[in-house]
Amino acid sequence: MAQHPIAHIEIPAENAAASGTFYSDVFGWQTKTNVEHNYVIFESEGGLRGGFTGPAEPSYKPDRLLVYLACDDIDATLAIIEANGGKTIVPRTEIPHVGWWAIFADPAGNHLGLSTRQQP
C-alpha cells in the first residue's frame, strides 16, 4: 500500500501576512510569501510545511484547519475514497509550477486534502 504522509497544512486566515508574523513570533516558524501565487507559506522546525489560506481561496473555511496528504495519483486516490464512502469536494486542480491538489470529505464529513508534486 502506498504511503500518504502529511504533506501540507493550511491555516485559514483573513490576513495571511499577519498570521505569518504571529506564528513566526510565537513558534519561530520561518515564513515567506510566494509572490507568483500570492500565498504566505510557513515551515516549522522539523520541516512540516504549510500556508495561510484566505477568503478568496476555494479551500478557505474559517475555523477549519486543512491537512493535505501526499499521494502519487490524485484521481486514483479520489476514486478509492469515493468507493469507500467518501466524497470529492474539489477535484484535482493544478497549482502552476508546483503540482496538483484536491479536497475530499471522509464518511464522517471531515475535509482533507490531497497533493502531489508530480504532474500527470
GUDRENTOR-701485 format. One record per atom (N, C-alpha, C, O): atom name; x, y, z. Coordinates in steps of 0.1 Angstrom, whole numbers. Layout:
BEGIN
node site:CA | east:X | north:Y | up:Z
...
//
This chain:
BEGIN
node site:N | east:8 | north:-12 | up:0
node site:CA | east:0 | north:0 | up:0
node site:C | east:9 | north:12 | up:0
node site:O | east:19 | north:13 | up:7
node site:N | east:5 | north:23 | up:-8
node site:CA | east:12 | north:35 | up:-8
node site:C | east:12 | north:42 | up:5
node site:O | east:2 | north:42 | up:12
node site:N | east:22 | north:49 | up:8
node site:CA | east:23 | north:58 | up:20
node site:C | east:17 | north:71 | up:16
node site:O | east:18 | north:76 | up:5
node site:N | east:10 | north:77 | up:26
node site:CA | east:3 | north:90 | up:24
node site:C | east:7 | north:99 | up:36
node site:O | east:-2 | north:102 | up:44
node site:N | east:19 | north:104 | up:37
node site:CA | east:23 | north:112 | up:48
node site:C | east:16 | north:126 | up:47
node site:O | east:12 | north:130 | up:36
node site:N | east:15 | north:133 | up:58
node site:CA | east:10 | north:147 | up:58
node site:C | east:21 | north:155 | up:50
node site:O | east:32 | north:155 | up:54
node site:N | east:16 | north:162 | up:40
node site:CA | east:25 | north:169 | up:31
node site:C | east:24 | north:184 | up:33
node site:O | east:33 | north:191 | up:30
node site:N | east:12 | north:189 | up:38
node site:CA | east:10 | north:203 | up:38
node site:C | east:-2 | north:206 | up:47
node site:O | east:-11 | north:198 | up:48
node site:N | east:-2 | north:217 | up:54
node site:CA | east:-13 | north:221 | up:63
node site:C | east:-17 | north:235 | up:59
node site:O | east:-8 | north:244 | up:57
node site:N | east:-30 | north:238 | up:58
node site:CA | east:-34 | north:252 | up:55
node site:C | east:-42 | north:257 | up:67
node site:O | east:-51 | north:250 | up:72
node site:N | east:-38 | north:269 | up:72
node site:CA | east:-44 | north:275 | up:83
node site:C | east:-52 | north:287 | up:77
node site:O | east:-47 | north:296 | up:71
node site:N | east:-66 | north:287 | up:80
node site:CA | east:-74 | north:298 | up:74
node site:C | east:-70 | north:311 | up:81
node site:O | east:-68 | north:312 | up:93
node site:N | east:-69 | north:322 | up:73
node site:CA | east:-65 | north:335 | up:79
node site:C | east:-70 | north:346 | up:69
node site:O | east:-67 | north:346 | up:57
node site:N | east:-78 | north:355 | up:74
node site:CA | east:-82 | north:366 | up:66
node site:C | east:-70 | north:375 | up:62
node site:O | east:-70 | north:381 | up:51
node site:N | east:-60 | north:376 | up:71
node site:CA | east:-48 | north:384 | up:68
node site:C | east:-36 | north:374 | up:70
node site:O | east:-31 | north:372 | up:80
node site:N | east:-32 | north:369 | up:58
node site:CA | east:-21 | north:358 | up:58
node site:C | east:-8 | north:364 | up:64
node site:O | east:-1 | north:357 | up:71
node site:N | east:-5 | north:376 | up:60
node site:CA | east:8 | north:382 | up:65
node site:C | east:8 | north:384 | up:80
node site:O | east:18 | north:381 | up:86
node site:N | east:-3 | north:388 | up:85
node site:CA | east:-4 | north:390 | up:100
node site:C | east:-3 | north:376 | up:107
node site:O | east:3 | north:375 | up:117
node site:N | east:-10 | north:366 | up:101
node site:CA | east:-9 | north:353 | up:107
node site:C | east:5 | north:347 | up:106
node site:O | east:10 | north:341 | up:116
node site:N | east:12 | north:350 | up:95
node site:CA | east:26 | north:345 | up:94
node site:C | east:34 | north:352 | up:104
node site:O | east:43 | north:345 | up:110
node site:N | east:33 | north:364 | up:107
node site:CA | east:40 | north:371 | up:117
node site:C | east:37 | north:365 | up:131
node site:O | east:46 | north:363 | up:139
node site:N | east:24 | north:363 | up:134
node site:CA | east:21 | north:357 | up:147
node site:C | east:28 | north:344 | up:149
node site:O | east:34 | north:342 | up:159
node site:N | east:27 | north:334 | up:139
node site:CA | east:33 | north:321 | up:141
node site:C | east:48 | north:322 | up:141
node site:O | east:55 | north:314 | up:148
node site:N | east:54 | north:331 | up:134
node site:CA | east:68 | north:333 | up:135
node site:C | east:73 | north:338 | up:148
node site:O | east:83 | north:334 | up:154
node site:N | east:66 | north:348 | up:154
node site:CA | east:69 | north:354 | up:167
node site:C | east:67 | north:344 | up:178
node site:O | east:75 | north:343 | up:187
node site:N | east:56 | north:337 | up:177
node site:CA | east:52 | north:328 | up:188
node site:C | east:60 | north:315 | up:188
node site:O | east:65 | north:310 | up:198
node site:N | east:61 | north:308 | up:176
node site:CA | east:67 | north:295 | up:175
node site:C | east:80 | north:294 | up:167
node site:O | east:86 | north:284 | up:166
node site:N | east:84 | north:306 | up:162
node site:CA | east:97 | north:306 | up:155
node site:C | east:97 | north:300 | up:141
node site:O | east:107 | north:297 | up:135
node site:N | east:84 | north:299 | up:135
node site:CA | east:83 | north:293 | up:122
node site:C | east:89 | north:303 | up:112
node site:O | east:88 | north:315 | up:113
node site:N | east:95 | north:298 | up:101
node site:CA | east:100 | north:306 | up:90
node site:C | east:89 | north:309 | up:81
node site:O | east:82 | north:299 | up:77
node site:N | east:86 | north:321 | up:77
node site:CA | east:75 | north:324 | up:67
node site:C | east:81 | north:332 | up:56
node site:O | east:91 | north:339 | up:57
node site:N | east:74 | north:330 | up:44
node site:CA | east:78 | north:338 | up:32
node site:C | east:66 | north:338 | up:23
node site:O | east:57 | north:330 | up:24
node site:N | east:65 | north:348 | up:15
node site:CA | east:54 | north:350 | up:5
node site:C | east:58 | north:345 | up:-8
node site:O | east:68 | north:349 | up:-14
node site:N | east:50 | north:335 | up:-14
node site:CA | east:52 | north:331 | up:-28
node site:C | east:45 | north:341 | up:-36
node site:O | east:32 | north:341 | up:-37
node site:N | east:52 | north:350 | up:-42
node site:CA | east:46 | north:361 | up:-50
node site:C | east:38 | north:356 | up:-61
node site:O | east:27 | north:362 | up:-64
node site:N | east:42 | north:346 | up:-68
node site:CA | east:35 | north:341 | up:-80
node site:C | east:21 | north:337 | up:-77
node site:O | east:12 | north:339 | up:-84
node site:N | east:19 | north:331 | up:-65
node site:CA | east:6 | north:326 | up:-61
node site:C | east:0 | north:334 | up:-50
node site:O | east:-11 | north:331 | up:-45
node site:N | east:6 | north:345 | up:-46
node site:CA | east:1 | north:354 | up:-35
node site:C | east:-3 | north:346 | up:-23
node site:O | east:-14 | north:346 | up:-18
node site:N | east:7 | north:338 | up:-18
node site:CA | east:4 | north:328 | up:-8
node site:C | east:15 | north:328 | up:2
node site:O | east:27 | north:327 | up:-1
node site:N | east:12 | north:330 | up:15
node site:CA | east:22 | north:330 | up:26
node site:C | east:24 | north:316 | up:31
node site:O | east:14 | north:310 | up:35
node site:N | east:36 | north:311 | up:30
node site:CA | east:39 | north:298 | up:34
node site:C | east:47 | north:298 | up:47
node site:O | east:54 | north:308 | up:50
node site:N | east:47 | north:287 | up:54
node site:CA | east:55 | north:285 | up:66
node site:C | east:62 | north:272 | up:66
node site:O | east:58 | north:263 | up:59
node site:N | east:73 | north:272 | up:74
node site:CA | east:80 | north:259 | up:77
node site:C | east:83 | north:259 | up:91
node site:O | east:90 | north:268 | up:96
node site:N | east:79 | north:249 | up:98
node site:CA | east:82 | north:247 | up:113
node site:C | east:95 | north:240 | up:114
node site:O | east:100 | north:233 | up:105
node site:N | east:101 | north:241 | up:126
node site:CA | east:113 | north:233 | up:129
node site:C | east:109 | north:219 | up:128
node site:O | east:99 | north:214 | up:133
node site:N | east:117 | north:211 | up:121
node site:CA | east:114 | north:197 | up:119
node site:C | east:109 | north:195 | up:104
node site:O | east:107 | north:184 | up:100
node site:N | east:106 | north:206 | up:98
node site:CA | east:103 | north:205 | up:83
node site:C | east:88 | north:205 | up:79
node site:O | east:85 | north:205 | up:67
node site:N | east:78 | north:204 | up:89
node site:CA | east:64 | north:205 | up:84
node site:C | east:61 | north:218 | up:78
node site:O | east:64 | north:229 | up:84
node site:N | east:55 | north:218 | up:66
node site:CA | east:52 | north:230 | up:59
node site:C | east:38 | north:232 | up:57
node site:O | east:29 | north:223 | up:58
node site:N | east:34 | north:244 | up:54
node site:CA | east:20 | north:247 | up:51
node site:C | east:19 | north:262 | up:47
node site:O | east:29 | north:268 | up:43
node site:N | east:7 | north:267 | up:47
node site:CA | east:4 | north:280 | up:43
node site:C | east:-8 | north:286 | up:49
node site:O | east:-16 | north:279 | up:56
node site:N | east:-11 | north:298 | up:47
node site:CA | east:-22 | north:305 | up:52
node site:C | east:-32 | north:308 | up:40
node site:O | east:-28 | north:315 | up:31
node site:N | east:-44 | north:303 | up:41
node site:CA | east:-53 | north:304 | up:30
node site:C | east:-64 | north:315 | up:34
node site:O | east:-69 | north:315 | up:45
node site:N | east:-66 | north:324 | up:24
node site:CA | east:-76 | north:335 | up:27
node site:C | east:-89 | north:333 | up:21
node site:O | east:-91 | north:323 | up:14
node site:N | east:-99 | north:342 | up:23
node site:CA | east:-112 | north:341 | up:18
node site:C | east:-114 | north:339 | up:3
node site:O | east:-124 | north:333 | up:-1
node site:N | east:-104 | north:343 | up:-5
node site:CA | east:-105 | north:342 | up:-19
node site:C | east:-102 | north:328 | up:-24
node site:O | east:-104 | north:325 | up:-36
node site:N | east:-96 | north:319 | up:-16
node site:CA | east:-92 | north:306 | up:-20
node site:C | east:-104 | north:296 | up:-18
node site:O | east:-111 | north:297 | up:-9
node site:N | east:-105 | north:286 | up:-27
node site:CA | east:-116 | north:277 | up:-27
node site:C | east:-115 | north:267 | up:-14
node site:O | east:-125 | north:261 | up:-10
node site:N | east:-103 | north:266 | up:-9
node site:CA | east:-102 | north:257 | up:3
node site:C | east:-104 | north:265 | up:16
node site:O | east:-104 | north:258 | up:27
node site:N | east:-107 | north:277 | up:16
node site:CA | east:-108 | north:286 | up:28
node site:C | east:-121 | north:283 | up:35
node site:O | east:-132 | north:283 | up:29
node site:N | east:-121 | north:279 | up:48
node site:CA | east:-132 | north:278 | up:57
node site:C | east:-127 | north:283 | up:70
node site:O | east:-118 | north:278 | up:76
node site:N | east:-134 | north:294 | up:75
node site:CA | east:-129 | north:299 | up:89
node site:C | east:-130 | north:288 | up:99
node site:O | east:-140 | north:280 | up:99
node site:N | east:-121 | north:287 | up:108
node site:CA | east:-121 | north:277 | up:119
node site:C | east:-118 | north:263 | up:114
node site:O | east:-120 | north:254 | up:121
node site:N | east:-114 | north:261 | up:101
node site:CA | east:-112 | north:247 | up:96
node site:C | east:-98 | north:246 | up:91
node site:O | east:-95 | north:250 | up:80
node site:N | east:-89 | north:240 | up:99
node site:CA | east:-76 | north:236 | up:95
node site:C | east:-77 | north:226 | up:85
node site:O | east:-84 | north:216 | up:86
node site:N | east:-69 | north:227 | up:74
node site:CA | east:-70 | north:217 | up:63
node site:C | east:-56 | north:210 | up:62
node site:O | east:-46 | north:216 | up:60
node site:N | east:-56 | north:196 | up:64
node site:CA | east:-45 | north:188 | up:63
node site:C | east:-44 | north:181 | up:49
node site:O | east:-54 | north:176 | up:45
node site:N | east:-33 | north:182 | up:42
node site:CA | east:-31 | north:176 | up:29
node site:C | east:-23 | north:163 | up:31
node site:O | east:-12 | north:164 | up:37
node site:N | east:-27 | north:153 | up:25
node site:CA | east:-20 | north:140 | up:24
node site:C | east:-13 | north:139 | up:11
node site:O | east:-19 | north:142 | up:0
node site:N | east:0 | north:135 | up:11
node site:CA | east:7 | north:133 | up:-2
node site:C | east:2 | north:120 | up:-9
node site:O | east:-2 | north:110 | up:-2
node site:N | east:1 | north:120 | up:-22
node site:CA | east:-2 | north:108 | up:-29
node site:C | east:4 | north:109 | up:-43
node site:O | east:8 | north:120 | up:-48
node site:N | east:5 | north:98 | up:-50
node site:CA | east:11 | north:97 | up:-63
node site:C | east:1 | north:100 | up:-74
node site:O | east:5 | north:105 | up:-84
node site:N | east:-11 | north:97 | up:-72
node site:CA | east:-22 | north:98 | up:-82
node site:C | east:-35 | north:103 | up:-76
node site:O | east:-42 | north:95 | up:-70
node site:N | east:-37 | north:116 | up:-77
node site:CA | east:-49 | north:121 | up:-71
node site:C | east:-62 | north:115 | up:-76
node site:O | east:-71 | north:112 | up:-68
node site:N | east:-63 | north:114 | up:-89
node site:CA | east:-76 | north:109 | up:-95
node site:C | east:-78 | north:94 | up:-90
node site:O | east:-90 | north:91 | up:-86
node site:N | east:-68 | north:86 | up:-90
node site:CA | east:-70 | north:72 | up:-85
node site:C | east:-73 | north:72 | up:-70
node site:O | east:-82 | north:64 | up:-66
node site:N | east:-67 | north:81 | up:-62
node site:CA | east:-70 | north:81 | up:-48
node site:C | east:-84 | north:86 | up:-45
node site:O | east:-91 | north:81 | up:-36
node site:N | east:-89 | north:96 | up:-53
node site:CA | east:-102 | north:101 | up:-51
node site:C | east:-112 | north:90 | up:-55
node site:O | east:-123 | north:88 | up:-49
node site:N | east:-109 | north:81 | up:-65
node site:CA | east:-118 | north:70 | up:-69
node site:C | east:-119 | north:60 | up:-57
node site:O | east:-130 | north:55 | up:-54
node site:N | east:-108 | north:57 | up:-50
node site:CA | east:-108 | north:48 | up:-39
node site:C | east:-116 | north:54 | up:-27
node site:O | east:-123 | north:48 | up:-21
node site:N | east:-114 | north:67 | up:-25
node site:CA | east:-121 | north:74 | up:-15
node site:C | east:-136 | north:73 | up:-17
node site:O | east:-144 | north:70 | up:-8
node site:N | east:-141 | north:76 | up:-29
node site:CA | east:-155 | north:75 | up:-32
node site:C | east:-160 | north:61 | up:-32
node site:O | east:-172 | north:59 | up:-27
node site:N | east:-152 | north:51 | up:-35
node site:CA | east:-156 | north:37 | up:-35
node site:C | east:-158 | north:33 | up:-20
node site:O | east:-165 | north:23 | up:-17
node site:N | east:-152 | north:40 | up:-11
node site:CA | east:-153 | north:37 | up:3
node site:C | east:-161 | north:47 | up:11
node site:O | east:-160 | north:47 | up:24
node site:N | east:-170 | north:54 | up:5
node site:CA | east:-180 | north:62 | up:12
node site:C | east:-176 | north:77 | up:13
node site:O | east:-184 | north:84 | up:19
node site:N | east:-165 | north:81 | up:8
node site:CA | east:-160 | north:95 | up:8
node site:C | east:-166 | north:103 | up:-4
node site:O | east:-173 | north:97 | up:-12
node site:N | east:-163 | north:115 | up:-4
node site:CA | east:-169 | north:124 | up:-15
node site:C | east:-158 | north:134 | up:-19
node site:O | east:-151 | north:140 | up:-11
node site:N | east:-157 | north:136 | up:-32
node site:CA | east:-148 | north:146 | up:-37
node site:C | east:-155 | north:160 | up:-35
node site:O | east:-166 | north:162 | up:-39
node site:N | east:-148 | north:169 | up:-29
node site:CA | east:-153 | north:183 | up:-27
node site:C | east:-147 | north:192 | up:-38
node site:O | east:-155 | north:200 | up:-44
node site:N | east:-134 | north:192 | up:-40
node site:CA | east:-127 | north:199 | up:-50
node site:C | east:-119 | north:189 | up:-58
node site:O | east:-110 | north:183 | up:-52
node site:N | east:-122 | north:188 | up:-71
node site:CA | east:-114 | north:178 | up:-79
node site:C | east:-100 | north:182 | up:-81
node site:O | east:-96 | north:193 | up:-77
node site:N | east:-92 | north:173 | up:-87
node site:CA | east:-78 | north:176 | up:-89
node site:C | east:-77 | north:190 | up:-96
node site:O | east:-83 | north:192 | up:-107
node site:N | east:-69 | north:199 | up:-90
node site:CA | east:-67 | north:212 | up:-95
node site:C | east:-52 | north:215 | up:-96
node site:O | east:-44 | north:212 | up:-87
node site:N | east:-48 | north:222 | up:-106
node site:CA | east:-34 | north:225 | up:-108
node site:C | east:-29 | north:237 | up:-100
node site:O | east:-37 | north:247 | up:-98
node site:N | east:-17 | north:236 | up:-94
node site:CA | east:-10 | north:247 | up:-89
node site:C | east:1 | north:250 | up:-98
node site:O | east:11 | north:242 | up:-98
node site:N | east:0 | north:260 | up:-107
node site:CA | east:11 | north:262 | up:-117
node site:C | east:25 | north:262 | up:-112
node site:O | east:28 | north:268 | up:-102
node site:N | east:33 | north:254 | up:-118
node site:CA | east:48 | north:252 | up:-115
node site:C | east:50 | north:246 | up:-101
node site:O | east:61 | north:246 | up:-97
node site:N | east:40 | north:240 | up:-95
node site:CA | east:41 | north:233 | up:-82
node site:C | east:36 | north:219 | up:-83
node site:O | east:44 | north:209 | up:-80
node site:N | east:24 | north:217 | up:-87
node site:CA | east:18 | north:203 | up:-87
node site:C | east:3 | north:204 | up:-88
node site:O | east:-3 | north:212 | up:-95
node site:N | east:-3 | north:195 | up:-80
node site:CA | east:-18 | north:193 | up:-81
node site:C | east:-23 | north:192 | up:-67
node site:O | east:-16 | north:187 | up:-58
node site:N | east:-36 | north:195 | up:-65
node site:CA | east:-43 | north:193 | up:-52
node site:C | east:-58 | north:190 | up:-54
node site:O | east:-63 | north:192 | up:-65
node site:N | east:-64 | north:185 | up:-44
node site:CA | east:-78 | north:182 | up:-43
node site:C | east:-83 | north:182 | up:-29
node site:O | east:-75 | north:181 | up:-20
node site:N | east:-96 | north:183 | up:-27
node site:CA | east:-101 | north:182 | up:-13
node site:C | east:-112 | north:171 | up:-14
node site:O | east:-120 | north:170 | up:-23
node site:N | east:-113 | north:163 | up:-3
node site:CA | east:-123 | north:153 | up:-2
node site:C | east:-129 | north:153 | up:12
node site:O | east:-123 | north:159 | up:21
node site:N | east:-141 | north:147 | up:13
node site:CA | east:-147 | north:145 | up:27
node site:C | east:-147 | north:131 | up:30
node site:O | east:-150 | north:122 | up:21
node site:N | east:-144 | north:127 | up:42
node site:CA | east:-145 | north:113 | up:46
node site:C | east:-159 | north:110 | up:49
node site:O | east:-167 | north:119 | up:50
node site:N | east:-163 | north:97 | up:52
node site:CA | east:-177 | north:94 | up:55
node site:C | east:-183 | north:102 | up:67
node site:O | east:-195 | north:103 | up:68
node site:N | east:-174 | north:107 | up:76
node site:CA | east:-179 | north:114 | up:88
node site:C | east:-180 | north:129 | up:85
node site:O | east:-185 | north:137 | up:93
node site:N | east:-177 | north:133 | up:73
node site:CA | east:-178 | north:147 | up:69
node site:C | east:-166 | north:156 | up:71
node site:O | east:-166 | north:168 | up:68
node site:N | east:-155 | north:150 | up:75
node site:CA | east:-142 | north:157 | up:77
node site:C | east:-136 | north:160 | up:63
node site:O | east:-136 | north:151 | up:55
node site:N | east:-131 | north:172 | up:61
node site:CA | east:-125 | north:176 | up:49
node site:C | east:-109 | north:174 | up:50
node site:O | east:-104 | north:179 | up:60
node site:N | east:-103 | north:168 | up:41
node site:CA | east:-89 | north:167 | up:40
node site:C | east:-85 | north:169 | up:25
node site:O | east:-93 | north:169 | up:16
node site:N | east:-72 | north:172 | up:23
node site:CA | east:-67 | north:175 | up:10
node site:C | east:-58 | north:164 | up:6
node site:O | east:-52 | north:156 | up:14
node site:N | east:-55 | north:164 | up:-7
node site:CA | east:-45 | north:155 | up:-14
node site:C | east:-36 | north:164 | up:-21
node site:O | east:-40 | north:174 | up:-27
node site:N | east:-23 | north:161 | up:-22
node site:CA | east:-14 | north:169 | up:-30
node site:C | east:-3 | north:160 | up:-36
node site:O | east:0 | north:149 | up:-31
node site:N | east:1 | north:164 | up:-48
node site:CA | east:12 | north:157 | up:-54
node site:C | east:21 | north:168 | up:-62
node site:O | east:15 | north:177 | up:-67
node site:N | east:33 | north:166 | up:-62
node site:CA | east:42 | north:174 | up:-69
node site:C | east:44 | north:169 | up:-83
node site:O | east:50 | north:175 | up:-92
node site:N | east:40 | north:157 | up:-85
node site:CA | east:41 | north:150 | up:-99
node site:C | east:30 | north:155 | up:-108
node site:O | east:18 | north:157 | up:-103
node site:N | east:33 | north:158 | up:-120
node site:CA | east:23 | north:162 | up:-129
node site:C | east:18 | north:150 | up:-138
node site:O | east:27 | north:143 | up:-142
node site:N | east:5 | north:149 | up:-139
node site:CA | east:0 | north:137 | up:-147
node site:C | east:4 | north:138 | up:-162
node site:O | east:1 | north:129 | up:-170
//
